[in-house]
Amino acid sequence: MGKDSALIGKAGELLVAAELLRRGIEVAFPASDVAVDLLAYRLAPGQSVPSLFVPIQVKARSRDGYNFQRSWFSRCPGVVLVQVWHAVTTPEFYVFESLERVEEALGPVHSKTPAGQTKGGATA
Protein backbone atom coordinates (compact mmCIF):
# COMPACT_ATOMS: atom_id res chain seq x y z
CA MET A 1 0.00 0.00 0.00
CA GLY A 2 1.31 3.47 -0.93
CA LYS A 3 1.96 6.28 1.46
CA ASP A 4 -0.54 9.14 1.76
CA SER A 5 0.43 11.85 -0.77
CA ALA A 6 -0.03 14.64 1.80
CA LEU A 7 2.44 12.90 4.12
CA ILE A 8 4.92 12.45 1.27
CA GLY A 9 4.53 16.14 0.43
CA LYS A 10 5.15 17.21 4.01
CA ALA A 11 8.12 14.84 4.24
CA GLY A 12 9.54 16.46 1.10
CA GLU A 13 9.20 19.94 2.61
CA LEU A 14 10.96 18.82 5.77
CA LEU A 15 13.72 17.08 3.80
CA VAL A 16 14.38 20.29 1.83
CA ALA A 17 14.30 22.36 5.03
CA ALA A 18 16.74 19.99 6.73
CA GLU A 19 19.15 20.13 3.79
CA LEU A 20 19.06 23.93 3.75
CA LEU A 21 19.64 24.10 7.51
CA ARG A 22 22.51 21.64 7.17
CA ARG A 23 24.08 24.09 4.70
CA GLY A 24 23.66 27.07 7.04
CA ILE A 25 20.57 28.55 5.43
CA GLU A 26 17.68 29.59 7.68
CA VAL A 27 14.18 28.35 6.84
CA ALA A 28 10.73 29.70 7.65
CA PHE A 29 7.41 27.96 7.06
CA PRO A 30 4.48 30.14 5.91
CA ALA A 31 1.46 29.75 8.21
CA SER A 32 -0.83 29.12 5.24
CA ASP A 33 -0.41 27.50 1.83
CA VAL A 34 -0.06 30.57 -0.37
CA ALA A 35 1.91 29.28 -3.38
CA VAL A 36 5.14 28.57 -1.48
CA ASP A 37 6.10 25.93 1.04
CA LEU A 38 9.28 27.44 2.50
CA LEU A 39 11.10 30.74 2.74
CA ALA A 40 14.89 30.50 2.78
CA TYR A 41 17.17 33.28 4.00
CA ARG A 42 20.56 34.06 5.49
CA LEU A 43 21.40 36.58 8.15
CA ALA A 44 24.51 38.67 7.64
CA PRO A 45 26.83 38.92 10.65
CA GLY A 46 25.25 41.25 13.19
CA GLN A 47 21.97 41.31 11.29
CA SER A 48 18.75 40.28 13.03
CA VAL A 49 16.37 40.78 10.10
CA PRO A 50 17.01 39.19 6.71
CA SER A 51 17.15 41.47 3.69
CA LEU A 52 16.18 38.78 1.18
CA PHE A 53 13.84 35.79 1.27
CA VAL A 54 13.82 33.08 -1.40
CA PRO A 55 10.39 31.46 -1.85
CA ILE A 56 10.53 27.70 -2.39
CA GLN A 57 7.85 25.40 -3.81
CA VAL A 58 8.46 21.73 -2.98
CA LYS A 59 6.98 18.80 -4.90
CA ALA A 60 7.75 15.39 -3.45
CA ARG A 61 7.10 11.92 -4.78
CA SER A 62 7.73 8.41 -3.55
CA ARG A 63 9.23 7.57 -6.97
CA ASP A 64 10.91 9.54 -9.74
CA GLY A 65 9.17 11.85 -12.17
CA TYR A 66 8.69 15.55 -12.72
CA ASN A 67 5.47 17.35 -11.84
CA PHE A 68 5.10 21.08 -12.45
CA GLN A 69 2.70 23.86 -13.38
CA ARG A 70 3.76 26.98 -15.26
CA SER A 71 1.61 29.04 -12.91
CA TRP A 72 3.96 28.28 -9.99
CA PHE A 73 6.50 30.63 -11.57
CA SER A 74 4.03 33.38 -12.45
CA ARG A 75 2.17 33.35 -9.10
CA CYS A 76 5.32 34.00 -7.14
CA PRO A 77 8.17 35.82 -8.89
CA GLY A 78 11.55 34.46 -7.84
CA VAL A 79 10.19 31.12 -6.68
CA VAL A 80 12.56 28.17 -6.69
CA LEU A 81 11.03 24.78 -7.46
CA VAL A 82 12.50 21.76 -5.68
CA GLN A 83 11.44 18.32 -6.85
CA VAL A 84 12.13 15.56 -4.33
CA TRP A 85 12.15 12.05 -5.77
CA HIS A 86 12.08 8.89 -3.64
CA ALA A 87 11.11 10.94 -0.58
CA VAL A 88 10.45 7.84 1.54
CA THR A 89 13.62 5.90 0.69
CA THR A 90 16.74 7.68 -0.58
CA PRO A 91 15.74 11.25 -1.48
CA GLU A 92 17.05 12.94 -4.60
CA PHE A 93 16.73 16.72 -4.94
CA TYR A 94 16.29 18.58 -8.24
CA VAL A 95 16.33 22.38 -8.03
CA PHE A 96 14.93 24.70 -10.71
CA GLU A 97 15.23 28.46 -10.47
CA SER A 98 13.14 29.18 -13.55
CA LEU A 99 10.56 27.80 -15.95
CA GLU A 100 13.29 27.58 -18.61
CA ARG A 101 15.33 25.17 -16.43
CA VAL A 102 12.25 22.98 -15.95
CA GLU A 103 11.63 22.91 -19.70
CA GLU A 104 15.26 21.97 -20.31
CA ALA A 105 14.96 19.07 -17.85
CA LEU A 106 11.69 17.87 -19.34
CA GLY A 107 12.90 18.20 -22.90
CA PRO A 108 10.72 19.04 -25.90
CA VAL A 109 8.79 15.77 -25.73
CA HIS A 110 7.04 16.84 -22.53
CA SER A 111 7.42 20.62 -22.27
CA LYS A 112 6.19 21.38 -25.79
CA THR A 113 3.12 19.15 -25.76
CA PRO A 114 -0.27 20.79 -26.35
CA ALA A 115 -1.23 20.16 -22.71
CA GLY A 116 2.04 21.65 -21.51
CA GLN A 117 1.58 24.73 -23.66
CA THR A 118 -2.15 25.35 -23.13
CA LYS A 119 -2.88 23.95 -19.68
CA GLY A 120 0.52 24.89 -18.34
CA GLY A 121 1.63 21.66 -16.74
CA ALA A 122 3.48 18.44 -17.24
CA THR A 123 4.14 15.20 -15.46
CA ALA A 124 6.96 13.04 -16.74
C-alpha positions as CSV (number, residue, x, y, z in Angstrom):
1,M,0.0,0.0,0.0
2,G,1.3,3.5,-0.9
3,K,2.0,6.3,1.5
4,D,-0.5,9.1,1.8
5,S,0.4,11.9,-0.8
6,A,0.0,14.6,1.8
7,L,2.4,12.9,4.1
8,I,4.9,12.5,1.3
9,G,4.5,16.1,0.4
10,K,5.1,17.2,4.0
11,A,8.1,14.8,4.2
12,G,9.5,16.5,1.1
13,E,9.2,19.9,2.6
14,L,11.0,18.8,5.8
15,L,13.7,17.1,3.8
16,V,14.4,20.3,1.8
17,A,14.3,22.4,5.0
18,A,16.7,20.0,6.7
19,E,19.2,20.1,3.8
20,L,19.1,23.9,3.7
21,L,19.6,24.1,7.5
22,R,22.5,21.6,7.2
23,R,24.1,24.1,4.7
24,G,23.7,27.1,7.0
25,I,20.6,28.6,5.4
26,E,17.7,29.6,7.7
27,V,14.2,28.3,6.8
28,A,10.7,29.7,7.6
29,F,7.4,28.0,7.1
30,P,4.5,30.1,5.9
31,A,1.5,29.7,8.2
32,S,-0.8,29.1,5.2
33,D,-0.4,27.5,1.8
34,V,-0.1,30.6,-0.4
35,A,1.9,29.3,-3.4
36,V,5.1,28.6,-1.5
37,D,6.1,25.9,1.0
38,L,9.3,27.4,2.5
39,L,11.1,30.7,2.7
40,A,14.9,30.5,2.8
41,Y,17.2,33.3,4.0
42,R,20.6,34.1,5.5
43,L,21.4,36.6,8.1
44,A,24.5,38.7,7.6
45,P,26.8,38.9,10.6
46,G,25.3,41.3,13.2
47,Q,22.0,41.3,11.3
48,S,18.7,40.3,13.0
49,V,16.4,40.8,10.1
50,P,17.0,39.2,6.7
51,S,17.1,41.5,3.7
52,L,16.2,38.8,1.2
53,F,13.8,35.8,1.3
54,V,13.8,33.1,-1.4
55,P,10.4,31.5,-1.8
56,I,10.5,27.7,-2.4
57,Q,7.8,25.4,-3.8
58,V,8.5,21.7,-3.0
59,K,7.0,18.8,-4.9
60,A,7.7,15.4,-3.5
61,R,7.1,11.9,-4.8
62,S,7.7,8.4,-3.5
63,R,9.2,7.6,-7.0
64,D,10.9,9.5,-9.7
65,G,9.2,11.8,-12.2
66,Y,8.7,15.6,-12.7
67,N,5.5,17.4,-11.8
68,F,5.1,21.1,-12.5
69,Q,2.7,23.9,-13.4
70,R,3.8,27.0,-15.3
71,S,1.6,29.0,-12.9
72,W,4.0,28.3,-10.0
73,F,6.5,30.6,-11.6
74,S,4.0,33.4,-12.5
75,R,2.2,33.4,-9.1
76,C,5.3,34.0,-7.1
77,P,8.2,35.8,-8.9
78,G,11.6,34.5,-7.8
79,V,10.2,31.1,-6.7
80,V,12.6,28.2,-6.7
81,L,11.0,24.8,-7.5
82,V,12.5,21.8,-5.7
83,Q,11.4,18.3,-6.9
84,V,12.1,15.6,-4.3
85,W,12.1,12.1,-5.8
86,H,12.1,8.9,-3.6
87,A,11.1,10.9,-0.6
88,V,10.4,7.8,1.5
89,T,13.6,5.9,0.7
90,T,16.7,7.7,-0.6
91,P,15.7,11.2,-1.5
92,E,17.0,12.9,-4.6
93,F,16.7,16.7,-4.9
94,Y,16.3,18.6,-8.2
95,V,16.3,22.4,-8.0
96,F,14.9,24.7,-10.7
97,E,15.2,28.5,-10.5
98,S,13.1,29.2,-13.6
99,L,10.6,27.8,-15.9
100,E,13.3,27.6,-18.6
101,R,15.3,25.2,-16.4
102,V,12.3,23.0,-16.0
103,E,11.6,22.9,-19.7
104,E,15.3,22.0,-20.3
105,A,15.0,19.1,-17.9
106,L,11.7,17.9,-19.3
107,G,12.9,18.2,-22.9
108,P,10.7,19.0,-25.9
109,V,8.8,15.8,-25.7
110,H,7.0,16.8,-22.5
111,S,7.4,20.6,-22.3
112,K,6.2,21.4,-25.8
113,T,3.1,19.2,-25.8
114,P,-0.3,20.8,-26.4
115,A,-1.2,20.2,-22.7
116,G,2.0,21.7,-21.5
117,Q,1.6,24.7,-23.7
118,T,-2.2,25.4,-23.1
119,K,-2.9,23.9,-19.7
120,G,0.5,24.9,-18.3
121,G,1.6,21.7,-16.7
122,A,3.5,18.4,-17.2
123,T,4.1,15.2,-15.5
124,A,7.0,13.0,-16.7
